[in-house]
Amino acid sequence: KLDIPDSSNDLYTIAYGIRNVTRIDDALREAHRVLKKGGRFLCLEFSKVQFEPFSSFYKLYTMNILPVMGSFIARDSDSYRYLAESIDKFDDQKTLLNRLERAGFSYCSYKNLSLGIVAIHSGFKL
């Protein structure tokens, strides 16, 4: 639970972090709790590529090339392997949208960026 009063914030944002949350549904309900009526939730997160010819290449890149680059650049292939695996296992756009709706958000939507490599999800507390 966040140490933030109920209905006290106009905006709640999270970027590249929700896929690392252990209990995503609880976190979304908590975000809803702390927003004022009319408040907005925005989430920028890695998502699922929507252009199939590119999707196969992107998966090959993230699962194989990215960890090798991480070992050369940061001397840490494990962190980059984890990044690739967490992206691969994370919800697709519609699944995260449904989670927002179940958490109580209204007028939920998402916008794909870079063919769906990332997406911005939005919802309002009414």
Stockholm file with secondary structure:
# STOCKHOLM 1.0

chainA/1-126         KLDIPDSSNDLYTIAYGIRNVTRIDDALREAHRVLKKGGRFLCLEFSKVQFEPFSSFYKLYTMNILPVMGSFIARDSDSYRYLAESIDKFDDQKTLLNRLERAGFSYCSYKNLSLGIVAIHSGFKL
#=GR chainA/1-126 SS CCSSCTTCEEEEEEESCGGGCSSHHHHHHHHHHHEEEEEEEEEEEECCCSCHHHHHHHHHIIIIIHHHHHHHHTSCHHHHHHHHHHHHHSCCHHHHHHHHHHTTCEEEEEEEEGGGTEEEEEEECC
#=GC SS_cons         CCSSCTTCEEEEEEESCGGGCSSHHHHHHHHHHHEEEEEEEEEEEECCCSCHHHHHHHHHIIIIIHHHHHHHHTSCHHHHHHHHHHHHHSCCHHHHHHHHHHTTCEEEEEEEEGGGTEEEEEEECC
//
